Amino acid sequence: MKPFLSADFLLKTATARTLYHEYAKPMPIIDYHNHLLPDQIAGDKQFENITQIWLSGDHYKWRAMRANGVSERYITGDASDWEKFEKWAETVPYTLRNPLYHWTHLELQRYFGITELLNKDSARRIYDECSAKLQTPEYSVQSLLKKMQVETLCTTDDPADSLEHHQALAASGFEVRVLPTFRADKAMAVDDVTSYNAYLDELGTAAAVGISTFADLETALRRRHDFFASVGCRLSDHGLEHIYAAEYTPAEVAASFRKIRGGGALTPAENHQFKAAMLVLLAEMDWEKGWTQQYHLGALRNNNSRMLRELGPDTGWDSIGDFPQGRALSTFLDRLDRQDKLAKTIIYNLNPADNDLIATMIGNFNDGSVAGKMQFGSGWWFLDQKDGMEKQLNALSNMGLLPRFVGMLTDSRSFLSYPRHEYFRRVLCNLLGNDVENGELPADMELLGRTVQNICYGNAKEYFGFDKVAETAAVSA
Ligand SMILES: O=C[C@H](O)[C@@H](O)[C@@H](O)[C@H](O)C(=O)O
């Protein structure tokens, strides 16, 4: 019987072990999508204790604690940090076979050298040891990122954000490249007219333009898009139930915007037209700059209205939706491709039933401009565990080109989540190792090793063009 979480964790074959230890593990990390807070990186934050760095903001853990009968007081409420950690420790044994069980113990091992299982009995010891270490310079946020060989990370940022912390980091010479991502969801969130109009005022202030017409909105977004590019941004991102691809005319969109600005709500048809127009506008801006556009599709969000009122969005009340994806996505991508304005694109589906749909959809729009132009994103959110990752890798292998995949991202809110890349790399190497052992792939370690290194690092380095950021910054300096 293999020991739990040993050096060869998830690596069932000799080939897998070689591929992981000799090829995957040494690769730096390019974490091109996460929700880390740039001010905490710029300020090189020293977290007070393990609860603050590990539990606050992690709605994966929050859901597990709730499922385990823990009251909200000990999750997002006013219990002490120790009380919250104790409740998490009590919950961990009940997460076995959930990825949290692996991540929790992998993170204790990799960051704190703790191999003891976390549970009620070990909670105090582990809390004290981790919290004491977190007070030392080796556990400041910047030290933690360097410890995990992070080379580049992209945070998630609103067009109205000042990006002051990204600028400060670039000026500080911090070895890890910390770049923004242009996440314009709020710029098309017309479902709530009141909050949308308030946001438009905020966006207008940031862009130094009064936003009365749709043309003004475009001006404001273009100014912010240009500003994000000047700070090194190379990606955009969207979180949507599905793509919007209704037919529209500029006049219809302009009229809808006037209606919104007057405080009027759009009809469902006007709503879909407006969102379709916004997606095209934003996609064209991405194409003009050679950025990569990301679409996170299929989440059924904020299911618990009581808790949405109490805690707000992204607090653990979302789940996998069953929205039809294919037709609108095809129409949208074709609309851009027809104009030769389709940027590099990564599509993440939250419903695994859409895996094959996305894996085949991306094959419709590779135009020869760049290898792997159209990407099927890594297992996302409820799918970023062994089973979900294997399904995504197998669908991509069966219907696309696995060796052209830009690989994993943490998508996390915690600075202790970087072992997710290790987890993915182990899953990848194990799949390839199994194929070699079964005679389904040649035991060509040069070919397989290069493939592993490209998926873990090389493809992302080439595809996103972050090095161009350095060149641009040097030129503009
Ligand atoms: O893994 C979970 C994800 O980070 C989830 O929190 C995000 O997808 C977020 O809701 C977003 O819209 O970007």
The ligand as an SDF file (V2000), in Angstrom:
LIG
                    3D

 13 12  0  0  0  0  0  0  0  0999 V2000
  -12.9160   28.5230   -8.0910 O   0  0  0  0  0  0  0  0  0  0  0  0
  -13.8310   29.3170   -7.9480 C   0  0  0  0  0  0  0  0  0  0  0  0
  -13.7530   30.5340   -8.7200 C   0  0  0  0  0  0  0  0  0  0  0  0
  -12.6530   31.3300   -8.3180 O   0  0  0  0  0  0  0  0  0  0  0  0
  -14.9640   31.3930   -8.6270 C   0  0  0  0  0  0  0  0  0  0  0  0
  -15.0070   31.9890   -7.3600 O   0  0  0  0  0  0  0  0  0  0  0  0
  -14.8100   32.3850   -9.7150 C   0  0  0  0  0  0  0  0  0  0  0  0
  -15.2110   31.8040  -10.9250 O   0  0  0  0  0  0  0  0  0  0  0  0
  -15.5880   33.6360   -9.4930 C   0  0  0  0  0  0  0  0  0  0  0  0
  -16.9140   33.2740   -9.1640 O   0  0  0  0  0  0  0  0  0  0  0  0
  -15.5420   34.4570  -10.7580 C   0  0  0  0  0  0  0  0  0  0  0  0
  -16.5830   34.8640  -11.2260 O   0  0  0  0  0  0  0  0  0  0  0  0
  -14.4500   34.6620  -11.2480 O   0  0  0  0  0  0  0  0  0  0  0  0
  1  2  2  0
  2  3  1  0
  3  4  1  0
  3  5  1  0
  5  6  1  0
  5  7  1  0
  7  8  1  0
  7  9  1  0
  9 10  1  0
  9 11  1  0
 11 12  2  0
 11 13  1  0
M  END
$$$$
